Structure formats: structure tokens, C-alpha cells
Amino acid sequence: MKFLLWAIIVFFTFVAQASISLFDITPNLTVVLAFYAGIREGEIKGLFFGSLIGTVEDSLSEAFLGPHLLSKGLAGYLSSLVYSRFFIWTPLLGVISMIIFTFADGIIVFMLRSIFDGMPASVGAALYVIFIQSLMNAPFGLFLRPGDK
């Protein structure tokens, strides 16, 4: 039942991500899901759900498979690791973490696409888009909090 709920949430996240745009920049809502899976479900399930979300995103994009799989899997795993081992959750830390994880996700995807496929955009344009996506995801950090394990 939990897997079906996650599948429905992922579906609606992809629909919302494709339909929302600010300054012609779509938000990166899938990293929010991977982050949430990591802090709520733990390291292994966070890695699994993040990788699954990344695989779906790679399948929907017209690029090669792998960049989103790696970046979302890392986001799911590392978010759990950060909150369970190093820090105690606060709303400010949630916002900062969301910015950092979104920025890291975008950088990983951009670097992997640049190395293995072809540079999808100039470095300046990519950093601008990643920065705006990070700011768009920042408010989600206020509301996402770790669950009891």
C-alpha cells in the first residue's frame, strides 16, 4: 500500500513539475521527494526511492539513463545520513539542506550530462537555473521533518 501511495505522489509530482514555471524555469520537485524519502524512511529506503524516482525522471527525459538516478539516489541516502547522524532538525536547517541538496542535484546532473553526452547549456546558464530551482525548493525545507525511527 505504501508503494502505491509513493507511485501516486511521484506521478503528481511529475505532472506539477511539468506544469509550473517561473521565469521559464521549472522547479526540481523530484529532489524534494528523494529528500523526504531519505529523512522519513532511512538510508536504504531513501536510496531506493531516490534511485527509483531518478530512473523514472531519466526515462521521461530524452537524455541517457543515469544522471538523475545517481543524483536522486544520493539525495535520498545523504539526507537520511545528515539528519540521523550529524544534525538535529530545525526549520532553518531544513531550508538550508533543501537548498544544498537541490543545488548538488543540479550540479551532478549537469556534470554527468556534460561529460557523457554533450554540454546541455553554458555553465553560467546552468548555474542560474540551478540557483533559481534551489530557491524555489527552499520553502519545502520548512515543512519536511524527519519521522520517528
C-alpha positions as CSV (number, residue, x, y, z in Angstrom):
1,M,0.0,0.0,0.0
2,K,2.8,2.4,0.8
3,F,4.4,1.7,-2.6
4,L,1.2,2.6,-4.3
5,L,0.9,5.8,-2.4
6,W,4.5,6.7,-3.3
7,A,3.7,5.9,-7.0
8,I,0.7,8.3,-7.0
9,I,2.7,11.0,-5.3
10,V,5.6,10.7,-7.8
11,F,3.1,10.8,-10.7
12,F,1.5,14.0,-9.4
13,T,4.9,15.5,-8.7
14,F,6.0,15.0,-12.3
15,V,2.7,16.5,-13.5
16,A,3.2,19.5,-11.2
17,Q,6.8,19.9,-12.2
18,A,6.0,19.9,-15.9
19,S,3.2,22.5,-15.5
20,I,4.7,25.0,-13.1
21,S,7.2,27.5,-14.4
22,L,8.8,30.7,-13.0
23,F,10.9,32.8,-15.3
24,D,10.8,29.9,-17.8
25,I,12.4,27.7,-15.2
26,T,10.6,24.6,-14.0
27,P,11.1,23.6,-10.3
28,N,13.0,20.5,-9.4
29,L,10.3,18.9,-7.2
30,T,11.7,15.4,-7.6
31,V,14.7,16.2,-5.3
32,V,12.1,17.2,-2.7
33,L,10.7,13.7,-2.9
34,A,14.1,12.0,-2.7
35,F,15.0,14.2,0.3
36,Y,11.7,13.4,2.0
37,A,12.1,9.7,1.4
38,G,15.6,9.8,3.0
39,I,14.7,11.7,6.1
40,R,11.4,9.8,6.7
41,E,12.3,6.2,5.6
42,G,16.0,5.9,6.4
43,E,19.2,5.5,4.4
44,I,18.4,2.3,2.5
45,K,14.8,3.1,1.6
46,G,15.8,6.7,0.9
47,L,18.4,5.4,-1.6
48,F,15.9,3.0,-3.1
49,F,13.1,5.6,-3.5
50,G,15.5,8.3,-4.7
51,S,17.0,5.9,-7.3
52,L,13.5,4.9,-8.4
53,I,12.4,8.5,-8.8
54,G,15.7,9.3,-10.7
55,T,15.1,6.3,-13.0
56,V,11.6,7.5,-13.8
57,E,12.9,11.0,-14.4
58,D,15.7,9.7,-16.7
59,S,13.2,7.6,-18.6
60,L,11.0,10.7,-19.2
61,S,13.8,12.9,-20.3
62,E,15.2,12.5,-23.7
63,A,18.8,12.0,-22.5
64,F,20.7,8.9,-21.4
65,L,19.8,6.9,-18.3
66,G,21.9,7.6,-15.2
67,P,22.3,11.2,-14.1
68,H,19.1,11.6,-12.2
69,L,19.3,8.1,-10.9
70,L,22.6,8.9,-9.3
71,S,21.7,12.4,-8.0
72,K,18.3,11.4,-6.6
73,G,19.7,8.2,-5.0
74,L,22.5,10.3,-3.4
75,A,19.9,12.9,-2.2
76,G,17.8,10.1,-0.6
77,Y,20.8,8.5,1.1
78,L,22.7,11.5,2.3
79,S,19.6,13.4,3.6
80,S,18.9,10.5,6.0
81,L,22.6,10.3,6.9
82,V,22.8,14.0,7.7
83,Y,19.7,14.1,9.9
84,S,20.2,10.8,11.7
85,R,23.9,11.2,12.4
86,F,25.1,14.8,12.4
87,F,22.3,17.3,12.9
88,I,19.1,17.8,14.9
89,W,16.3,19.0,12.7
90,T,15.3,22.7,12.8
91,P,13.2,24.6,10.2
92,L,16.3,26.7,9.3
93,L,18.4,23.6,8.8
94,G,15.6,22.2,6.7
95,V,15.7,25.2,4.4
96,I,19.5,25.2,4.1
97,S,19.5,21.5,3.5
98,M,16.9,21.8,0.8
99,I,18.9,24.5,-1.0
100,I,22.1,22.5,-0.7
101,F,20.6,19.2,-1.9
102,T,18.8,20.8,-4.8
103,F,22.0,22.7,-5.8
104,A,24.1,19.5,-5.6
105,D,21.4,17.5,-7.5
106,G,21.5,20.0,-10.3
107,I,25.3,20.2,-10.4
108,I,25.6,16.4,-10.5
109,V,23.1,16.1,-13.4
110,F,24.7,18.9,-15.3
111,M,28.2,17.5,-14.9
112,L,27.2,14.0,-15.9
113,R,25.4,15.2,-19.0
114,S,28.3,17.4,-19.9
115,I,30.8,14.6,-19.5
116,F,29.0,11.7,-21.1
117,D,26.6,13.3,-23.6
118,G,27.2,16.9,-24.6
119,M,27.1,20.2,-22.7
120,P,23.3,20.9,-22.4
121,A,23.8,24.6,-21.7
122,S,26.6,27.0,-20.9
123,V,27.9,26.9,-17.3
124,G,26.6,30.3,-16.4
125,A,23.1,29.5,-17.7
126,A,23.1,26.1,-15.8
127,L,24.2,27.7,-12.6
128,Y,21.5,30.4,-12.9
129,V,18.8,27.7,-13.5
130,I,20.1,25.5,-10.6
131,F,20.2,28.5,-8.3
132,I,16.6,29.5,-9.1
133,Q,15.5,25.9,-8.6
134,S,17.2,25.8,-5.2
135,L,15.4,28.9,-4.1
136,M,12.1,27.5,-5.4
137,N,12.6,24.4,-3.3
138,A,13.8,26.2,-0.2
139,P,10.3,26.6,1.4
140,F,9.8,22.9,1.4
141,G,12.6,22.6,3.9
142,L,10.4,24.3,6.5
143,F,7.8,21.5,6.3
144,L,9.8,18.3,5.7
145,R,10.8,16.9,9.0
146,P,12.3,13.5,10.0
147,G,10.0,10.8,11.3
148,D,10.4,8.6,14.3
149,K,12.5,5.6,13.5
